[in-house]
């Protein structure tokens, strides 16, 4: 299929491939930020052990369990709650960016599960109280800010952070697929995010140069 995407059946038939399943948990909300900015939707991601943003989930061996059963197991470990992920929640399957020429090809399976707002809040509470992976493989849950604030805050700076694998694409593609963000909103946020990244690169270079000068003086 085009753009590295596979049907679920094609992905499962791939010989010698590894499989990883992740899910975007989300809900609608009428909550206002600072009493005036519509949040619209709550979307959960997580800060991983390596400092990268990603979605809950992990590796699954289809020869031992179904993709959905494996993802449900991973969620129990990372979120501390039992969530039933169904085949109907499947969004797409695709090849992940190659990490090395010697490692088996990785296929990522992405799911999106809509929940009630109180269920989302329960996931957030459980993730820091009962999840066995909290503080180890998972450093914390984060919400995706879909709004745009005066001064550039919101989705644009969020997209400028570092994401693992194809998680950033999974996020933006699913936002459009589920009509959670309008195409023009996403384009504007993306353009602003590129400017933020360029500015951050210059700031990092300056900080490293300053640190190098100070280290020579010590």
C-alpha positions as CSV (number, residue, x, y, z in Angstrom):
1,X,0.0,0.0,0.0
2,X,1.1,3.6,-0.5
3,X,3.1,5.5,2.1
4,X,4.2,2.3,3.9
5,X,0.6,1.6,5.1
6,X,-0.7,-1.9,5.3
7,X,-4.0,-3.5,5.8
8,X,-4.3,-5.4,9.1
9,X,-4.2,-8.7,7.3
10,X,-1.2,-7.7,5.2
11,X,0.7,-6.6,8.4
12,X,-0.1,-9.9,10.2
13,X,1.1,-11.9,7.1
14,X,4.5,-10.1,7.0
15,X,7.2,-12.8,7.7
16,X,9.9,-12.1,10.2
17,X,8.4,-8.7,11.3
18,X,8.0,-7.4,14.8
19,X,4.7,-5.8,15.8
20,X,4.0,-2.9,18.2
21,X,0.5,-1.7,19.1
22,X,-0.4,1.7,20.5
23,X,-3.6,3.6,21.2
24,X,-4.9,7.2,21.4
25,X,-7.4,7.5,24.2
26,X,-9.6,10.5,23.8
27,X,-12.9,12.1,24.8
28,X,-14.9,15.2,24.2
29,X,-15.1,17.9,26.9
30,X,-16.8,21.2,27.5
31,X,-14.1,22.4,29.9
32,X,-12.7,25.8,29.3
33,X,-9.0,26.7,29.9
34,X,-8.8,29.8,32.1
35,X,-12.6,30.0,31.7
36,X,-12.5,31.2,28.1
37,X,-10.5,28.9,25.8
38,X,-12.4,25.7,24.6
39,X,-10.3,22.6,25.2
40,X,-12.8,20.6,23.0
41,X,-11.1,17.2,23.4
42,X,-8.8,15.5,25.9
43,X,-6.2,13.3,24.1
44,X,-3.7,11.3,26.2
45,X,-0.1,10.7,25.4
46,X,2.8,9.9,27.6
47,X,6.3,11.0,28.4
48,X,8.4,7.9,27.9
49,X,11.5,6.8,29.8
50,X,13.7,8.1,27.0
51,X,12.2,11.6,27.2
52,X,10.2,11.2,24.0
53,X,6.5,11.6,23.6
54,X,4.5,8.6,22.5
55,X,1.2,6.7,22.9
56,X,0.5,4.0,25.5
57,X,1.3,0.5,24.2
58,X,4.2,-1.8,23.3
59,X,5.4,-4.9,21.6
60,X,3.0,-7.7,20.8
61,X,3.7,-11.2,19.5
62,X,0.8,-12.2,17.2
63,X,1.8,-15.8,17.4
64,X,1.0,-15.8,21.1
65,X,-1.9,-13.3,21.4
66,X,-4.1,-11.1,19.3
67,X,-3.0,-7.6,18.6
68,X,-5.8,-6.2,20.7
69,X,-5.2,-8.6,23.6
70,X,-1.5,-7.7,23.6
71,X,-2.3,-4.0,23.6
72,X,-4.8,-4.4,26.4
73,X,-2.1,-6.2,28.4
74,X,0.4,-3.3,27.8
75,X,-2.2,-0.7,28.9
76,X,-2.8,-2.6,32.1
77,X,1.0,-2.3,32.9
78,X,1.4,1.3,31.8
79,X,-1.9,2.8,32.9
80,X,-2.9,0.7,35.8
81,X,-6.5,0.1,34.4
82,X,-8.1,-2.6,32.4
83,X,-9.2,-1.2,29.0
84,X,-10.7,-3.4,26.4
85,X,-9.3,-2.6,23.0
86,X,-11.3,-4.0,20.1
87,X,-10.5,-4.6,16.4
88,X,-13.0,-1.9,15.5
89,X,-10.7,0.6,17.3
90,X,-8.0,-0.1,14.8
91,X,-6.9,3.0,12.7
92,X,-4.0,1.8,10.6
93,X,-0.9,-0.4,10.4
94,X,2.3,0.8,8.8
95,X,6.1,0.2,8.7
96,X,7.9,2.1,11.4
97,X,11.0,4.1,10.5
98,X,13.9,1.7,10.1
99,X,16.3,1.8,13.1
100,X,19.1,-0.3,11.6
101,X,19.6,-2.5,8.6
102,X,20.2,-5.6,10.7
103,X,17.1,-5.5,13.0
104,X,13.8,-7.1,11.9
105,X,11.3,-4.7,10.3
106,X,8.9,-3.2,12.8
107,X,5.2,-2.7,12.0
108,X,3.2,-0.4,14.2
109,X,-0.5,-0.8,14.7
110,X,-2.4,2.2,15.8
111,X,-5.8,2.4,17.6
112,X,-8.1,5.2,18.7
113,X,-10.6,4.6,21.5
114,X,-13.2,7.2,22.4
115,X,-14.1,7.3,26.1
116,X,-16.2,9.3,28.5
117,X,-14.4,12.2,30.2
118,X,-14.6,10.6,33.7
119,X,-13.1,7.5,32.2
120,X,-10.2,9.5,30.9
121,X,-9.7,11.2,34.3
122,X,-9.7,7.7,35.9
123,X,-6.9,6.6,33.5
124,X,-4.9,9.7,34.5
125,X,-5.4,9.0,38.2
126,X,-4.5,5.3,37.9
127,X,-1.4,6.0,35.8
128,X,0.3,7.7,38.8
129,X,-1.1,5.5,41.5
130,X,-1.5,1.9,40.4
131,X,0.5,1.5,37.1
132,X,3.5,-0.8,37.6
133,X,5.4,1.1,34.9
134,X,4.9,4.6,36.3
135,X,8.3,6.3,37.0
136,X,10.1,3.6,35.0
137,X,9.0,2.9,31.4
138,X,6.5,5.8,31.7
139,X,7.4,9.1,33.3
140,X,3.9,10.5,33.2
141,X,0.7,11.1,31.1
142,X,0.2,14.3,29.2
143,X,-2.7,15.9,27.4
144,X,-2.4,17.2,23.8
145,X,-3.4,20.9,23.7
146,X,-5.5,21.3,20.6
147,X,-6.2,25.0,21.0
148,X,-4.2,28.0,19.9
149,X,-3.4,30.8,22.3
150,X,-2.3,34.4,21.7
151,X,1.4,34.3,21.7
152,X,1.7,30.9,20.1
153,X,0.9,28.5,23.0
154,X,-1.1,25.3,22.5
155,X,-0.8,22.8,19.7
156,X,2.1,24.4,17.8
157,X,4.7,24.2,20.6
158,X,3.4,20.7,21.5
159,X,4.2,19.5,18.0
160,X,7.7,20.9,18.2
161,X,8.6,18.4,21.0
162,X,10.4,15.2,20.2
163,X,8.2,12.1,19.5
164,X,9.2,8.5,19.3
165,X,9.0,6.7,15.9
166,X,6.0,7.8,13.9
167,X,4.0,9.0,16.9
168,X,3.8,12.5,15.7
169,X,2.4,11.4,12.3
170,X,0.0,9.1,14.1
171,X,-1.2,12.0,16.2
172,X,-1.7,14.5,13.3
173,X,-3.1,11.9,10.9
174,X,-5.7,10.8,13.5
175,X,-6.6,14.3,14.5
176,X,-7.7,14.9,10.9
177,X,-9.2,11.4,10.4
178,X,-11.5,11.9,13.5
179,X,-12.2,15.6,12.6
180,X,-10.8,16.7,16.0
181,X,-8.9,19.5,14.4
182,X,-9.7,21.4,11.2
183,X,-7.1,21.0,8.4
184,X,-6.3,24.7,8.4
185,X,-5.8,24.7,12.1
186,X,-3.3,21.9,11.8
187,X,-1.5,23.6,8.9
188,X,-1.1,26.8,10.9
189,X,0.1,24.9,14.0
190,X,2.6,22.9,11.9
191,X,4.1,26.1,10.3
192,X,4.4,27.7,13.7
193,X,6.0,24.6,15.1
194,X,8.7,24.6,12.5
195,X,9.6,28.2,13.5
196,X,9.7,27.2,17.2
197,X,12.0,24.3,16.4
198,X,14.4,26.5,14.4
199,X,14.5,29.0,17.3
200,X,15.0,26.2,19.8
201,X,17.9,24.9,17.8
202,X,19.6,28.3,17.9
203,X,19.0,28.6,21.7
204,X,20.5,25.1,22.2
205,X,23.6,25.9,20.2
206,X,24.1,29.1,22.2
207,X,23.6,27.2,25.5
208,X,26.1,24.5,24.5
209,X,28.7,27.1,23.4
210,X,28.3,28.9,26.7
211,X,28.7,25.7,28.6
212,X,31.9,24.9,26.6
213,X,33.4,28.2,27.4
214,X,32.7,27.9,31.1
215,X,34.1,24.3,31.2
216,X,37.4,25.6,29.9
217,X,37.5,28.2,32.6
218,X,37.1,25.6,35.4
